């Protein structure tokens, strides 16, 4: 997934480096940043985000859920 995202980054908006996806985010009137890293030992994603996005956290998590296709049946 990160390989795909790296080939489609929007300059000055998102990046993929050292296995971490980073992006600036605007949801409604909230603006901030996110960082998503894969934790293979836990089969999980670690999401870090700016506190300015706290008011829209449920929406942010839904967007990340969709972006990383977490409902996929491998």
C-alpha positions as CSV (number, residue, x, y, z in Angstrom):
1,X,0.0,0.0,0.0
2,X,2.8,2.4,0.9
3,X,4.5,1.7,-2.5
4,X,1.3,2.7,-4.2
5,X,0.8,5.8,-2.1
6,X,4.5,6.8,-2.7
7,X,4.0,6.8,-6.4
8,X,0.9,9.0,-6.1
9,X,1.9,11.6,-3.5
10,X,0.7,15.1,-3.8
11,X,3.7,17.4,-3.3
12,X,3.6,19.6,-0.2
13,X,0.5,17.7,1.0
14,X,1.7,14.1,1.6
15,X,4.8,12.0,1.7
16,X,5.9,8.4,2.3
17,X,9.3,8.0,4.0
18,X,10.8,5.2,6.0
19,X,7.6,3.2,6.0
20,X,5.5,6.1,7.3
21,X,2.7,7.9,5.4
22,X,2.3,11.6,6.3
23,X,-0.3,14.0,5.1
24,X,-1.8,17.4,5.9
25,X,-5.5,17.2,6.4
26,X,-8.5,19.5,6.2
27,X,-11.8,18.2,7.5
28,X,-14.5,20.8,7.8
29,X,-13.0,23.8,9.6
30,X,-10.3,21.6,11.2
31,X,-6.8,21.5,9.8
32,X,-3.8,19.5,10.9
33,X,-1.6,16.5,10.0
34,X,-1.6,12.8,10.3
35,X,1.1,10.1,10.3
36,X,0.4,6.4,9.7
37,X,2.9,3.6,10.3
38,X,2.5,-0.1,10.0
39,X,3.2,-2.2,13.1
40,X,3.7,-5.7,11.6
41,X,4.4,-7.3,15.0
42,X,0.9,-6.3,16.0
43,X,-0.8,-6.5,12.6
44,X,-1.9,-2.9,13.2
45,X,-1.5,0.7,12.0
46,X,-0.2,3.4,14.4
47,X,-2.0,6.7,13.7
48,X,-0.6,9.9,15.1
49,X,-2.4,13.2,14.5
50,X,-2.3,16.8,15.5
51,X,-4.6,17.8,18.3
52,X,-6.3,20.3,16.1
53,X,-8.1,17.3,14.4
54,X,-9.5,15.9,17.7
55,X,-13.0,17.5,17.0
56,X,-13.3,15.4,13.8
57,X,-11.6,12.3,15.0
58,X,-14.5,9.9,14.1
59,X,-14.5,11.3,10.6
60,X,-10.7,11.1,10.3
61,X,-10.7,7.5,11.4
62,X,-13.4,6.6,8.9
63,X,-11.3,8.3,6.1
64,X,-8.2,6.4,7.1
65,X,-10.2,3.2,7.3
66,X,-11.3,3.7,3.7
67,X,-7.8,4.9,2.5
68,X,-6.1,1.8,3.9
69,X,-9.0,-0.5,2.9
70,X,-9.3,-2.1,6.3
71,X,-12.4,-4.0,5.4
72,X,-10.6,-5.9,2.7
73,X,-10.8,-9.7,2.8
74,X,-7.3,-11.0,2.0
